[in-house]
Amino acid sequence: VLPDHTCPFGVRAKQMLQAEGYTVDDQILRTRADVDAYMAEQGVETTPQVFIDGERIGGSDDLEAYLAARVRRIWSSTV
């Protein structure tokens, strides 16, 4: 599947971040060995893994929840 495979979860995460105004530093894992090494190093079972200001948010579903909670916090602080 690699290296020409485009991860739909990575694309989704990148689109969500860009839609919220984040600058994305995309670290592309080009080989299966790169993916396996990254997952072992980070102690995770899936990619992508999203970090914001050095804090690991998680995968694309985790990012979606994080961004939704962020919006709720912003709304509740303005009411």
Protein Blocks (a to p, Z undefined) as FASTA:
>chain_A
ZZkbccfklmmmmmmmmmnopacdddddfbfklmmmmmmmnopabdcdddeehiafbdfk
lmmmmmmmmmmmmmmmmZZ
